Amino acid sequence: MRFTDTEKHRRIVALGDVHKSDAELIRLHIRALNVAKHAGRPAPADVQSWIESIGGSLRRKLEAVGLVQHDPRTGSAKGGSDTTIQTAAGVSIGAFVDAYIAERDDVKPGTREIYEQIRRNLIEHFGADRPLESVTSGAAEDFVRYLRRQGLAEATIRRRTGLAKQVFAKAFNDEKIHRNPFQKSKTKVRANKTRSHMVSNEVIEAVIEACPNAEWRLLWALARYAGCRIPSEAWALKWKHVDFKWKRLTIPSPKTEHHEGRAERVTPLWGILEPFLSDMLHLAGGKAKPETPIFPVQWANRSNMRTQALKIIRYAGAKPWPKPFQNCRSSRQTELADKFPEHVVCAWLGNSQSVGREHYLQVTDEHFAMALATEARTKNVTPSAENNPIGLHLRNLRSEENHYTDVSSCGVRGKALAPKDSNLDKQIQSLSCYRYTRGQTLEFKSSRGPRPVKACAGATFGASAIMRWRTATAARTSRGRRWWAAMLERVRRPCRR
């Protein structure tokens, strides 16, 4: 067994004649001892127990290379760099999590509250005195099931599991544990589309009318019309961020300010939002210092925003929807995405295009209504080769007054089926056919210029001929080109009844 000691000297421990499995176990323990020696900390509990159980020959070899110290008072060996035996069993979950939260002075108060939640969950499930090293991957799975029994949503479970994984990753980096039991746990938060809700303009107008004061009216307007994150971005707004002259609203973003270039974003000062800001300015006496927050300071300390928001929704006569403020922001992004490019909308809302598609954009009833209206308009418009260039649709429509052929479109069935670099292909794609009555003139645009051709009621093609044409054209054979030529010739040639 070879390793490098703390003085960067190559050391060798000759194991002698031992079984392969025993040699592998010794190698792992020697590696753990060397890591503890380099880190200046005691060896883990299982390694200390192993040292006490090994024979004198191997122990003397470990003492010779400096991995184990001999204690003359007890005659026992100690692993690591300390003079007393300290094990990982002394590092409890409660003490480590408390220390981890205390040293995270780089997070915001809201994030610190989330850390307190995961601390409470870990202590309730594992116990405050349980050693970190004793938490296995199976115990991590039990913790996930414990969170699920609490009635939490799947997104919340994954988010808290991710925080637990983060805590144990810190313990692993500090070499308090030899593995992260949450390493394989699912922590990626997926969008829950069942909690998405499109807040219509009629509903939000009723909610704003039901608000008790101007602050609440502006709060709902910022969420629905400006797409603000409530409450963090609303509390950060100051009067210097509002530009009534150039119709711009600069929104500070505490959530993303640690990312470069994302501390704030500029959005249009929409006309529907401006009256609510004017009301707040009127309450401030018509003038306000640039550094003055738009919302009073006491609003930043409110902790029951959601409860009060649900009361306002009920008072307005509307049914409360999930995630009241977040769905307002989602509704605004969906609304703007139908009118502006996606990258512009994401710049205004302060998220990425992938996040917008996953968590914000919704399929609304208006989208279905638009699709049906488009279909209805398409049925009332006679197709031509210009507006419907794909497919060959031939119908023989008969009535009591007239017999005519309906050639709704004559073109190639997709670019892949047309013979490449073929003059016939160009003629087919340039053929414009409408519904022609008997004796009416149609225009065939050939490569030599427009050529008028008489149409008659008998110029029809049977279903079997069309299927043979599709099969032959798909195979890209000369037979397919011959069928095309025959079809065009029958359109050109007047047919007898």
N, C-alpha and C positions, 0 to 999 in steps of 0.2 A: 504494500500500500504506500503510494507516494503522495506527498503534499508539500506545500510551502508554508513555513511558520511565519510568525509576526515579524521576524527579522529578515524575511525574504530568503531564507535558506531552504534548500531542498532536503526534506526528511523522508526516511524510509522506515516502515514498520514491517518486519518480516513475520508473516503469519505462520509459516511452517506448513505441515501436512494437516489441512483442515478440509471439511466438506465445502462444496461450492456454495451452498445456501448459507452456511455459517460464515464463510468469507464475505459474502455480500452483506450480511447483517453487521459484521464488524466494520466493513467499509463505510456503511451509512453512519454508524455511531462515531467513527473517527472523523468523518466529514463534519458531523454536528459539533463535535468537540473543537475542531479547528475553527469553524465559523464563530462559535462562542468566544474562543480565544482572540480572534481578530476583532470582534465587536466589543470586547471588554466586559462581557456579561456572563452570568452563570449558565451552565449547560441546562437543557430542558430536564424535566423530571424523569422521563423514561430513560434518558441517557445516564443520569445519576444513578438510577436503580441498576442499570446494566453494569456500571463501573463497580458497584458494590458486589455484583454477583460473579464477576469474571475471576479467573484463576490468577495466581501470583505471577506466572511467567509473562502473560500478556500485559498484566498491570505494570510490571517493571519496564516492559518495552514502551508503554505509553508514558511512564514517568521519564524515561530516558530522552524522549523527543519533546518533552515539555507539555504534553497534552493533559497530563494528570499530575497534581501536586500531592505529595505525601504528607499526611498530618501525623506528626510524631505522638500527639496526645492520644489519638484513637487508633493509630495504625491503619487508617483507611485513606483512600485516595479521593480526591475531589477534582471534578472537571470544571473547566472554565478558568476565569481570571480572578475570581473573588477568593478570599481566604476562608469564607464560610459557605456552607452549602445553601444555595438559594435555588429554588425550582420555579418553573413556570406555573406550578400550582398556586403560587402566591399572587399571580396576576389575575385578578378576578374581572368578570365582565363589567360589574358596576363601577369599579375603580378606573378601569381603562376607558370606558365610555365617558365618564365624567371628565377625565383628563383630556380626552380627545375634543370634547365640546368646549372645554375651557381654552384650549390652545387655538381654536378656530375663530380668531378675532377678525378674519377677513370676510366673514359672511354677514349678511344683513339680518336684522331682528326677525323677519319672517322666516328665513332659513333656519335661524337658531331655534325657533319654535318647532319647526319640523324635526330638528335633531332631538329635541326633548321628547317628541312623540315616539321616535324610534327607540330612544333610551327606555321609555316607559314600557314599550312592547317587549324589548329584549329582557328587561328585568322581570316582568310579569311571567314570561314564558320560561326563561332559563334560571332565573334567580340571580340576585346581585353577587353572591359569593361563588358562583360556579366558575371554575378556571376556564380561561380562553382556550387552552389546548384541548380541553375535553369536548369541545363542540365539533361534531363530525358533520360530514355531508348529509347523513341521514337526519341528524338533529336540525340541520338547516331546512330540510324538506318538512320536518314537523313544524318548524316555525312558520313556514308559508301556509301550512294547513291551519295553524292557530290563527293567523291573520284572516284567513277565509272564514273561519268560524265566527269572527267578530262582525260579520256582515259587511265588510268593506268591499268596495268595487274592485274589479280586476286591475284597473289602472293604479289605484291607491296601493293595492297589495304589491304590485311590481315596483312602484316607486319606493315603498318602505323596504322591500327586499333589497333594492339597489343601495339604499343607505346603509343597511346592515352589511352588505358586501363591501361598501366603502370603509366602514369601521374596521372590519376584519382585514381588509387590505392594508390598512395602516399598521395593524398589529403584525402582519406578515412582513411588511417593509422594515419594521423595527425589530424583526427577528424574535418576536414574542411567541409566535406560533410557526409551525413548519408548513402549513398549508392554509388556504382560505376555504372554509367549508361552503361558502356561498359562491364559489367560482363558477359553477355550472348552473346556478339559479337563473331563471328567466326574469330579466329586469327591464327589458325594453318596453316602454309604454306605448300601447296601441290605442288608436282612436276608437271610442265607443260610439258608434253611429246611432245607437238606440237612444242616446241622451242628447242628440242634436235636435235643434228646434229652430225653425225659421220665424223670427219675430217680425211680423208684418208692420207696415207703416201705420195702419189703423190701430193696431194694438198698442204700439209704443206711444202714439198720440194720446190714447186714452189713459195710459199709465202716467204720462207727463202731466196731464190735466189733473190727475188724482194726487199729485205730489203735494206735501204740506208747505213747502217753501221753495225759494229759488235755487238753493243749493242742491236739493234733490232733483229738481227739473234739469239743471245743468249736468248733474251726474248721469242721469239716464240719456241725455242728449249726447254727451261725450262717448258713452258706450255704444249707442246705436248709430250715430251719424259720423263720428270721428274714429270709431274703432279703437278707443282707448282701453288699456288694461285697467280694470277697476279692482282695488283702489289705488295701486302704487303710482300709476302715471297721473291720475287726477290730483293726488296730493302734491305731486312734484311740479304742477303747473304754476307759473307765475305770470304776472301781467306783461313782463318783457317778452314772453313767448307768443303773445297775441299781436299780430300785425293787421290792424283793421284797414290800413291804407293799401297794402299789396295783397290782402286776402290770403295770408299765410298763417298757419298755426304750427309752432314748433313744440313737439311733444317730447319731454325728457323720458327716458326709459330706464328706470333703475334695474329692471330685470336683465337687460342686455348691455349695461354700461361697461361691464368688464371685458366685452369684446371690442376690438379695435374698430373705431368708426361707427359704433352703434350705440353711443351714449344718448343720442336723440335723433329724431327724424322730423321732417317737414312735410306737412299735409296741407291741402287746400282748406281755407276757412270757408266751409260750405255755407251758403246763404241760409240754410235751414238751422244752422248752429249759431249763427251770429246773434239773433235776438236773445238767446239765453245768456250769452256772455255780456251783452249790453245790460241786461237786468242785473247781473252781478256787479257790473261797473257802476250802475246807478245806486245800488246799495252801499257801495264804497264811497259815495259822495260825488260821483262823476269823474273823479281823478284818483289814481292809485300809483304808488311808487313802483318802478319796474321790478324791484326785488320782492314786492309784496305777494304772498301766495294768493291765488284766486280763491281757494277754499280757506275758511278760517282755520286757525291752528288746532282748535279743539276737535275738528273733524278728523284730523289725522290719528287721533287716539280712539276713534270709535271701533268697537270690536264686534258689533252686532249688525253689520251692513246687510248681510244676506237675510236675516230675520226681518228687518225693517223693509227690505226690498220686496219680500214675499207679501207682506201686509199691504203694501201699496198696490201690488198687482191684483190682489183680491179686492181691494177697495175700488179699483177701476172696473171691476166686473169681469176680469179676464181670468183664465185658468193658469195657475203658476206653472212655469216650465222649468226643466232642469237647467242648472248653471245659468242663472238669470243674466248676469253681466257678460259672461263668456259667450253665450249664444247671441247676445246683441252684437258683439264684435264679429262673430262668425257670420251673422246675417249681413252685416255691412260689407264684409269681404266678398261674400257670394254675390251681393248686389252690384258691387263695383266691378267684379270680374266679368260680368256680362257686358260692360261698357268700355273698359279700358284694358290695355295689355297686362298680362299677368305680372310681369316684373315691375310695372309701375304700381299696381295695387299692393304688391308685397312691400315695396319701398314705403308706401303710405302707411301700411298697417304694421310694419316693423317685424316681419317674419320672413322666412325663406319660402321659396316656391314649393319645396318638398313638404315643409311643415304645413303650409297653407292647404295643399291638396289632401294631406292626411287628416288634419284636425279642424279645418275651418270651412272649406268649400262644401256646399250642400246641393242636393238635387231638390228643387222646389216644385210646387204645383204649377207655377208659371212656366217652367221648362216643359212640362207635359202639355200644357195648353198651347204653347208656341209650336211644339212638334205637330200637334193635331191641326192647328191652323195652317201650318205650312203644307201639310198633306192635302188639306181641303183646297188650298189655292192651286196646288199642283194638278189636282184632278180637273179644275176648271180651265186650265191653260192647255192648249193643244201642243204636245211636245214636238220638237223638231230635232234635227241633227245637231243644232247648236246648243240647245239646253238639255238635251237628253242623248248624249252621243254613245251610250252603251246599250247594246242589245238590239236584236231585230224582232219587232213585234208587229205581226200582221193579223188583222182581223177582217173578216168578211161580214159587214153589217148590212142587213136588209130591212127595208120598211115598205109600206104600201105605196108611198109616192115615188121612191127612188131606190136604185140599187147602186151601191158604191163600195169602193175598197178603202179601208182605213189603214193607211201605212203610217203608223204613229212615229216610227223612227227606223231609219235604215243606216246602221253603222256597225262597227266592229264590236265584238263582245270583249272589251278590254284590250289593252295594247299588246298583251302577251300572245293573243291568238291571231293577230294580224301578221301576214307575211312581211318581214322587214324589207325595206328598200324596194317596195313593189309599187308600180304605177297604178295597179288595180286598187291597192290599199288606199292610195290618195284619192282616187275617184270615189270609193265607197264612203270614206269619211266626209267628203264634200257634198254628198248627196243630201239635199234637203227635201223631205217629203212631208206633206200634210194630209189631211183628209180630203180626198179628191172625189168629186162627183163625176158622173159620166160626161166625157167630152171636155173636162176642165184641163187646162194646160199646167203641167208641172215643170220645174226648172231643174235640169241636170247639169251641175257644174263640173264639166270635164276639164282636163288639163289644157284643152284648146279654147276654153271659154264657156260661158253659159249656153246651153242648148235646150230650147223648149221642146217638150215631148208631150203628146196627147195621152191622157189616161182614160181608162174605161172601167166598167164595173167588173169585167172578167179577169182583170190582172190580179189574181190571188195565188197564194202559195199554200199548199197543204201542210199539215203538221208534220207528216212524215218527211217531206222535203226539207223542212226547217231542221228537224233532228239530224237528218243526214248531213246537212250543211254544217251544223255545229260539230258533229263528230269529225268530219273531214277537216274542218278548219283547225280544230284543236290539235289534230295530228300534224298540221302544217305541211300538207302534201299538195301535190299539183292537182289532185282531185278536188281539194277545197277551193282552189282558185278557179277551177272549171265551174264549180257550182255557183261561185260568186258571179262569174261572167254570165251564166245562164239566167240567174235571177235578174241581173241588171238588164239583160236583153229583153226579158219578158216585161219589165217595167217600161222600157223604151217602146216596145212593139204594141200597137193597139190590138186588143184581143176581142174576138167575137163573143157575143152572148150565147 
